[in-house]
Amino acid sequence: MAPVSGRFAGWHAVVTGAGTGIGRAIALRLASEGARLSLLARDRPKLEKTAREIRAAGGTEALALALDIRDRAAVERRFAEAAEKQGPIRALVANSGIGGPNGPWSPGSAGPDRFDDLVATNLVGTYLCLRAAEKHLAPGPDARHLVLISSILSRIGVAGYTGY
């Protein structure tokens, strides 16, 4: 992966939800710009696939760590491990999240009420990642970044899909 630019050369960036979708795309782009990456998500095989894609394209070694962001102790351990292996964190992209219909109020759905899981993942889990990253940030005065990705459903309620 020939860098698009070297603007993130030497940076350690952590990306949650890096095994699929937007998180994977963000990880690939950061790698193309020279970042060292720690990839976090629940599905380790998908993370390892992202890491292999980064290596195959000539990017730096990416660390793939399985993590359920709802587990406070595991979040603390994984961020400490990432910082120990990849260096102080210059950027976190907190992208992990879950979505989909929330029953039984969803039209046509007999599924379970997922409110607790939605809040534990999308709100609490994201908060836990921010606090853990904060403990391992690179020293200033250089910029450090904490970026949160969220669904449009955080602004616009859609019956059956918003955690209500």
C-alpha positions as a LaTeX table, in Angstrom:
\begin{tabular}{lrrr}
\hline
Residue & $x$ (\AA) & $y$ (\AA) & $z$ (\AA) \\
\hline
Met1 & 0.00 & 0.00 & 0.00 \\
Ala2 & 1.90 & 3.00 & $-1.21$ \\
Pro3 & 0.91 & 5.82 & 1.13 \\
Val4 & $-1.48$ & 8.37 & $-0.32$ \\
Ser5 & 0.41 & 10.78 & 1.90 \\
Gly6 & 2.60 & 10.45 & 4.93 \\
Arg7 & 0.43 & 12.67 & 7.09 \\
Phe8 & $-0.14$ & 9.88 & 9.65 \\
Ala9 & 3.37 & 8.38 & 9.48 \\
Gly10 & 4.48 & 7.44 & 12.97 \\
Trp11 & 0.97 & 7.72 & 14.40 \\
His12 & $-0.64$ & 4.90 & 16.34 \\
Ala13 & $-4.35$ & 4.91 & 15.53 \\
Val14 & $-6.93$ & 2.64 & 17.16 \\
Val15 & $-10.07$ & 1.79 & 15.19 \\
Thr16 & $-12.99$ & 0.00 & 16.81 \\
Gly17 & $-15.33$ & $-1.96$ & 14.58 \\
Ala18 & $-12.43$ & $-2.35$ & 12.14 \\
Gly19 & $-13.44$ & $-5.75$ & 10.79 \\
Thr20 & $-16.24$ & $-4.60$ & 8.49 \\
Gly21 & $-17.92$ & $-1.65$ & 6.81 \\
Ile22 & $-16.99$ & 1.89 & 7.74 \\
Gly23 & $-14.44$ & 0.80 & 10.37 \\
Arg24 & $-12.61$ & $-1.39$ & 7.88 \\
Ala25 & $-12.58$ & 1.41 & 5.30 \\
Ile26 & $-11.24$ & 3.87 & 7.88 \\
Ala27 & $-8.50$ & 1.42 & 8.92 \\
Leu28 & $-7.45$ & 0.86 & 5.30 \\
Arg29 & $-7.31$ & 4.59 & 4.65 \\
Leu30 & $-5.32$ & 5.36 & 7.79 \\
Ala31 & $-2.87$ & 2.61 & 6.85 \\
Ser32 & $-2.54$ & 4.06 & 3.35 \\
Glu33 & $-1.54$ & 7.33 & 5.00 \\
Gly34 & 1.19 & 5.68 & 7.09 \\
Ala35 & $-0.51$ & 5.00 & 10.45 \\
Arg36 & 0.33 & 2.02 & 12.68 \\
Leu37 & $-2.99$ & 0.48 & 13.59 \\
Ser38 & $-4.66$ & $-1.39$ & 16.40 \\
Leu39 & $-7.84$ & $-2.98$ & 15.09 \\
Leu40 & $-10.55$ & $-3.80$ & 17.64 \\
Ala41 & $-13.90$ & $-5.61$ & 17.30 \\
Arg42 & $-15.67$ & $-8.71$ & 18.52 \\
Asp43 & $-14.97$ & $-10.82$ & 15.42 \\
Arg44 & $-11.24$ & $-11.59$ & 15.40 \\
Pro45 & $-11.24$ & $-13.42$ & 12.01 \\
Lys46 & $-12.67$ & $-10.31$ & 10.32 \\
Leu47 & $-10.06$ & $-8.14$ & 12.05 \\
Glu48 & $-7.30$ & $-10.46$ & 10.91 \\
Lys49 & $-8.63$ & $-10.22$ & 7.34 \\
Thr50 & $-8.42$ & $-6.41$ & 7.55 \\
Ala51 & $-4.87$ & $-6.69$ & 8.95 \\
Arg52 & $-3.87$ & $-9.04$ & 6.09 \\
Glu53 & $-5.29$ & $-6.59$ & 3.53 \\
Ile54 & $-3.22$ & $-3.81$ & 5.08 \\
Arg55 & $-0.04$ & $-5.92$ & 4.99 \\
Ala56 & $-0.72$ & $-7.17$ & 1.44 \\
Ala57 & $-1.06$ & $-3.58$ & 0.25 \\
Gly58 & 2.28 & $-2.66$ & 1.85 \\
Gly59 & 0.96 & $-1.02$ & 5.01 \\
Thr60 & 2.55 & $-1.32$ & 8.42 \\
Glu61 & 1.83 & $-4.21$ & 10.75 \\
Ala62 & $-1.69$ & $-3.93$ & 12.15 \\
Leu63 & $-2.50$ & $-5.40$ & 15.55 \\
Ala64 & $-5.83$ & $-7.31$ & 15.55 \\
Leu65 & $-7.40$ & $-7.61$ & 19.01 \\
Ala66 & $-10.79$ & $-9.15$ & 19.72 \\
Leu67 & $-12.83$ & $-6.93$ & 22.04 \\
Asp68 & $-16.40$ & $-6.60$ & 23.23 \\
Ile69 & $-16.56$ & $-2.90$ & 24.06 \\
Arg70 & $-19.33$ & $-3.58$ & 26.61 \\
Asp71 & $-16.76$ & $-5.23$ & 28.91 \\
Arg72 & $-15.06$ & $-2.47$ & 30.93 \\
Ala73 & $-12.13$ & $-4.61$ & 32.14 \\
Ala74 & $-11.50$ & $-6.01$ & 28.65 \\
Val75 & $-11.53$ & $-2.49$ & 27.16 \\
Glu76 & $-8.93$ & $-1.34$ & 29.69 \\
Arg77 & $-6.73$ & $-4.40$ & 28.97 \\
Arg78 & $-6.94$ & $-4.11$ & 25.20 \\
Phe79 & $-6.14$ & $-0.39$ & 25.07 \\
Ala80 & $-3.18$ & $-0.95$ & 27.42 \\
Glu81 & $-2.00$ & $-3.85$ & 25.22 \\
Ala82 & $-2.38$ & $-1.76$ & 22.06 \\
Ala83 & $-0.37$ & 1.11 & 23.55 \\
Glu84 & 2.30 & $-1.27$ & 24.82 \\
Lys85 & 2.72 & $-2.96$ & 21.42 \\
Gln86 & 2.12 & $-0.03$ & 19.04 \\
Gly87 & 3.11 & 3.00 & 21.11 \\
Pro88 & 1.14 & 5.91 & 22.54 \\
Ile89 & $-2.19$ & 6.56 & 20.85 \\
Arg90 & $-2.43$ & 9.57 & 18.54 \\
Ala91 & $-5.96$ & 8.82 & 17.33 \\
Leu92 & $-8.99$ & 6.74 & 18.24 \\
Val93 & $-11.82$ & 6.20 & 15.79 \\
Ala94 & $-14.65$ & 4.88 & 17.96 \\
Asn95 & $-16.72$ & 3.24 & 15.27 \\
Ser96 & $-18.11$ & 0.08 & 16.95 \\
Gly97 & $-21.86$ & $-0.04$ & 17.22 \\
Ile98 & $-24.93$ & $-2.15$ & 16.66 \\
Gly99 & $-28.17$ & $-1.40$ & 14.90 \\
Gly100 & $-31.14$ & $-3.07$ & 13.37 \\
Pro101 & $-34.72$ & $-3.50$ & 14.49 \\
Asn102 & $-35.63$ & $-3.30$ & 18.15 \\
Gly103 & $-38.60$ & $-5.56$ & 18.96 \\
Pro104 & $-41.18$ & $-6.28$ & 20.13 \\
Trp105 & $-42.43$ & $-2.79$ & 19.20 \\
Ser106 & $-41.01$ & $-3.02$ & 15.71 \\
Pro107 & $-43.72$ & $-3.42$ & 13.09 \\
Gly108 & $-43.84$ & $-7.07$ & 12.07 \\
Ser109 & $-41.12$ & $-8.07$ & 14.54 \\
Ala110 & $-41.42$ & $-10.60$ & 17.30 \\
Gly111 & $-37.76$ & $-10.16$ & 18.29 \\
Pro112 & $-36.56$ & $-9.27$ & 21.75 \\
Asp113 & $-36.31$ & $-5.76$ & 23.13 \\
Arg114 & $-32.68$ & $-4.82$ & 22.44 \\
Phe115 & $-32.64$ & $-1.51$ & 24.32 \\
Asp116 & $-30.15$ & $-2.68$ & 26.97 \\
Asp117 & $-27.79$ & $-4.08$ & 24.33 \\
Leu118 & $-28.04$ & $-0.92$ & 22.19 \\
Val119 & $-27.23$ & 1.34 & 25.14 \\
Ala120 & $-24.49$ & $-0.96$ & 26.48 \\
Thr121 & $-22.77$ & $-1.03$ & 23.09 \\
Asn122 & $-23.44$ & 2.29 & 21.38 \\
Leu123 & $-23.35$ & 4.56 & 24.42 \\
Val124 & $-21.54$ & 2.89 & 27.30 \\
Gly125 & $-19.08$ & 0.91 & 25.16 \\
Thr126 & $-18.10$ & 3.99 & 23.19 \\
Tyr127 & $-17.60$ & 5.92 & 26.44 \\
Leu128 & $-15.42$ & 3.12 & 27.84 \\
Cys129 & $-13.22$ & 3.24 & 24.72 \\
Leu130 & $-12.82$ & 7.01 & 24.97 \\
Arg131 & $-11.80$ & 6.83 & 28.62 \\
Ala132 & $-9.38$ & 3.95 & 28.00 \\
Ala133 & $-7.78$ & 5.74 & 25.03 \\
Glu134 & $-7.41$ & 8.90 & 27.10 \\
Lys135 & $-5.09$ & 7.02 & 29.50 \\
His136 & $-2.74$ & 6.07 & 26.66 \\
Leu137 & $-2.67$ & 9.21 & 24.53 \\
Ala138 & 0.63 & 10.40 & 23.16 \\
Pro139 & 1.97 & 13.45 & 24.96 \\
Gly140 & 1.29 & 16.89 & 23.51 \\
Pro141 & 1.76 & 19.40 & 22.14 \\
Asp142 & 1.15 & 17.45 & 18.92 \\
Ala143 & $-2.50$ & 16.91 & 18.08 \\
Arg144 & $-4.33$ & 13.84 & 19.37 \\
His145 & $-7.75$ & 12.91 & 18.04 \\
Leu146 & $-10.78$ & 11.11 & 19.49 \\
Val147 & $-13.31$ & 10.61 & 16.69 \\
Leu148 & $-16.78$ & 9.15 & 17.25 \\
Ile149 & $-18.86$ & 7.64 & 14.49 \\
Ser150 & $-22.62$ & 7.32 & 15.01 \\
Ser151 & $-25.75$ & 6.51 & 13.10 \\
Ile152 & $-28.16$ & 9.10 & 11.77 \\
Leu153 & $-30.58$ & 7.41 & 14.19 \\
Ser154 & $-28.86$ & 9.36 & 16.96 \\
Arg155 & $-30.56$ & 12.46 & 15.53 \\
Ile156 & $-33.67$ & 11.18 & 13.80 \\
Gly157 & $-35.90$ & 8.62 & 15.50 \\
Val158 & $-37.23$ & 5.83 & 13.30 \\
Ala159 & $-39.97$ & 3.63 & 14.73 \\
Gly160 & $-38.65$ & 0.17 & 15.53 \\
Tyr161 & $-34.99$ & 1.10 & 14.98 \\
Thr162 & $-34.27$ & 3.74 & 17.59 \\
Gly163 & $-33.62$ & 2.48 & 21.13 \\
Tyr164 & $-36.91$ & 3.54 & 22.68 \\
\hline
\end{tabular}
